[in-house]
Amino acid sequence: MVGVELAVGILFAWAARKAKRVAGRADAEVDQALDAGMDRLHEVVAARLGADPALELMVEEAESGLAEPTGRTRQRLQLALEEATESDPGFAGMLQTAVAEVREAEAAAAPARGGNTMTGNTFHGPTAITVGDHSHQENHFGAS
């Protein structure tokens, strides 16, 4: 998979940040690279999906102040992106690159924000997270 779930989370965060900025909140300099990456991801997705109702609904939900998209909107947008990546390898590559750029910007911004952070993640099922330099963790879920 190309990171469709990550893309959906980032797209929602992009829309929420845009809504806050329109409301007058100024972004710190450290967020400029993150904003640029999120803008790029939105451009890539919007160019491919156009006026897809799922993308438009996701923006509306973010502008309304929701902390994350509704499950139905997330699923619809995820399905639209999965279909687009399966039918267009060029788009799949651009999406993967755009998601990677945002992840890199998040990692670079983390020290300026006071340490390791995780934002915009949705987990379905068993999940384990490890943070810090050189951390190691082994996890075994379910029956062996």
Secondary structure, 3 states (H helix, E strand, C coil): CCCHHHHHHHHHHHHHHHHHHHCCCCCCHHHHHHHHHHHHHHHHHHHHHCCCHHHHHHHHHHHCCCCCCCHHHHHHHHHHHHHHHHHCHHHHHHHHHHHHHHHHHHHHHCHHHCCCCCCCCCCCCCCCCCCCCCCCCCCCCCCC
